[in-house]
Every structure is written in C-alpha cells, then in structure tokens.
C-alpha cells in the first residue's frame, strides 16, 4: 500500500474515492488488530475501542504529516517510509513470536487482558507510515486534507475495533499460537509493504 496509484483518484478526490482510500488505509490496522485481540484473554469492548482510538488517532495524524512534508516537496518519506515500517513491523512481530513460543512452557502465566499503551502506539505508527506516504501524494492534489485525514482515522477506528473483537473469538481457538500468528501477520505486512514499494 505504499504506492499512490490508487484507483478513483484524480486531480480532485470525490466522496467515493475518499471512502475507498480511507478503508484501504485501514486494512493493515484491521489485520494487526485481529492479532492483537487474539493474544488477549477475552478482551472487552472497551479495550477494543481503546485500541481503535489509538490506531485511529495516529492514522489521522500521519497523512497530515505526510501532506505537510509534501508541501515542502520532501522526498524523505517516499524514500524511507517502507524501510522504517518494515523494520518496526519485523521487530514487533519477532517479539510477539518469541513471547508466544516462551508461553508454551509457562502454563501458570497470568492471562493478558490489555496491551500496553506504547506497544499499541508503536504498532499503530508502523502500520500508518503508508498513510504518511499517501499524504505526501495528496499534497499535489486538490484535496481537503483535514476531511481526508479524518475519514482515514474514522475508518481505522472502526476497523481496528472490529478487528479486536474478531480476534476475541479467534484467540480461544488458537491458544498461545495466537501470539505467534500475530507476529507472523506483522512480519507479513512489513514484507508486503516492502514488496509493494519495489514492485510498484
């Protein structure tokens, strides 16, 4: 999703294109949230909403930052965002996989009921760097960047909250393997972002 050849976008973005863009940008957060929900012990809706709010807030800010950089004609984000996201996602994913493997040997481990704030923030930043790159591209179009960023943030809030609740039902089926699977998903998203950049 790092590339910016998004169907439906022209010099002016209409409502349908904005909605498609918003939900397209939220798919990584949705996939990650399923993994996050699966690794918790029966997460409540309040925890799902908390995750959605964190992901949504960051996904709102990153296109605005990208847009500001685009107005300065900066190429830094476009040149490095995929590498930064890849490194962060592989690190977080590897950490989850290691924790999942360790958990198999510790049956007395206290069930995890919520994720740490900074862990969620770091994960959200890693999955939103493609939105920052899109923001750079939007700087060269006639777009209401505030409305577009809010649309992306709202879509991410909804999809992340939904993903957490889906993960709640998947988690008990997978047990400790859920954490390993979540790590694989994070690493997979990182590889996909890198592949999309070089292939696109």
C-alpha positions, 0 to 999 in steps of 0.5 A: 500500500505504499504506492499512490496509484490508487484507483478513483483518484484524480486531480480532485478526490470525490466522496467515493474515492475518499471512502475507498482510500480511507478503508484501504488505509485501514486494512493493515490496522484491521489485520494487526488488530485481529492479532492483537485481540487474539493474544488477549484473554477475552478482551472487552469492548472497551479495550477494543475501542481503546485500541481503535482510538489509538490506531485511529488517532495516529492514522489521522495524524500521519497523512497530515504529516505526510501532506505537510512534508509534501508541501515542502516537496520532501522526498524523505518519506517516499524514500524511507517510509517502507524501510522504517515500517518494515523494520518496526513491523519485523521487530514487533512481530519477532517479539510477539513470536518469541513471547508466544513460543516462551508461553508454551512452557509457562502454563501458570502465566497470568492471562493478558487482558490489555496491551500496553499503551506504547506497544499499541502506539508503536504498532499503530505508527508502523502500520500508518507510515503508508498513510504518511506516504499517501499524504505526501501524494495528496499534497499535489492534489486538490484535496481537503486534507483535514476531511481526508485525514479524518475519514482515514482515522474514522475508518481505522477506528472502526476497523481496528475495533472490529478487528479486536473483537474478531480476534476475541473469538479467534484467540480461544481457538488458537491458544498461545499460537495466537501470539505467534500468528500475530507476529507472523501477520506483522512480519507479513505486512512489513514484507508486503509493504516492502514488496509493494514499494519495489514492485510498484 
